[in-house]
Amino acid sequence: MNARGLSRCQRQLLKELGDAYCANRIDGASCIYRDYGDHDVEICGGRTIRAPFHVFVWQKRPHMEIVERYMDLPHDGKQLAELLRQIAQRYDV
């Protein structure tokens, strides 16, 4: 779990989510990332306690497209973990 480039708040969330997630740089911004093969999950924002998190699910094939988006999520690790668990159920094949 390499957390280089993440803020303290993002590193805390990454730690709570566990080894399935990693730090990644997407479009020049540091974010939390998980690869599901044909889909990716990107968690961005949340750099400070006041800044909300945003979760995007990207479909990679046949072309890159956002298939789910969750905006302005609070700094609640349990709530985010539950949302990500539901996403994993849909895309972790």
C-alpha positions in Angstrom: 0.0 0.0 0.0 2.0 3.0 -1.3 0.4 6.2 -0.1 2.9 8.6 -1.7 1.2 11.8 -2.8 -1.9 11.4 -0.7 -2.9 13.8 2.0 -3.2 12.7 5.6 -7.0 12.3 5.2 -6.6 10.2 2.1 -3.9 8.1 3.7 -6.2 7.4 6.6 -9.0 6.3 4.3 -6.6 4.1 2.3 -5.5 2.4 5.5 -9.1 1.7 6.5 -9.9 0.3 3.1 -7.0 -2.2 3.1 -4.6 -3.7 0.6 -7.1 -4.1 -2.2 -6.8 -0.3 -2.8 -3.7 1.7 -3.7 -2.6 5.2 -4.3 -2.5 6.3 -7.9 -2.1 9.4 -9.9 -5.0 10.1 -12.4 -5.3 13.2 -14.5 -2.5 14.8 -12.4 -4.3 14.3 -9.0 -3.4 11.8 -6.3 -6.3 9.4 -5.6 -7.2 6.0 -4.2 -7.7 3.4 -6.8 -8.9 -0.2 -7.3 -8.7 -2.3 -10.5 -11.5 -4.8 -11.2 -10.4 -5.8 -14.6 -13.0 -4.3 -16.9 -13.8 -1.6 -14.3 -11.8 0.7 -12.1 -12.8 2.6 -8.9 -11.3 6.0 -8.3 -11.7 7.8 -5.0 -10.7 11.4 -5.2 -11.0 14.6 -3.2 -11.0 14.4 0.6 -7.6 16.1 0.8 -8.7 17.9 4.0 -11.3 17.1 6.6 -13.6 19.7 5.0 -13.2 18.5 1.4 -15.7 15.7 0.4 -14.7 12.5 -1.3 -15.9 11.6 -4.8 -16.2 8.0 -6.0 -16.1 7.1 -9.7 -16.6 3.7 -11.3 -15.0 3.6 -14.8 -15.8 1.0 -17.4 -12.7 0.3 -19.5 -14.1 -1.7 -22.4 -15.3 -1.2 -25.1 -14.3 2.4 -24.2 -13.6 4.5 -21.1 -16.8 5.7 -19.6 -18.0 6.6 -16.1 -20.8 4.2 -15.2 -21.3 5.3 -11.5 -20.5 8.4 -9.6 -21.0 9.4 -6.0 -20.3 13.0 -5.2 -19.7 15.0 -2.0 -19.3 12.1 0.4 -18.4 12.9 4.0 -15.3 11.7 5.8 -17.0 8.6 7.2 -14.7 5.6 6.7 -17.5 3.1 7.5 -20.0 4.7 5.1 -17.4 4.8 2.3 -16.3 1.2 3.0 -20.0 0.1 2.8 -20.5 1.9 -0.5 -17.2 0.4 -1.9 -18.3 -3.1 -0.7 -21.5 -2.7 -2.7 -19.6 -1.6 -5.7 -17.2 -4.6 -5.3 -20.2 -6.9 -5.3 -21.2 -5.5 -8.7 -17.8 -5.5 -10.4 -15.5 -8.0 -8.7 -15.9 -11.0 -11.0 
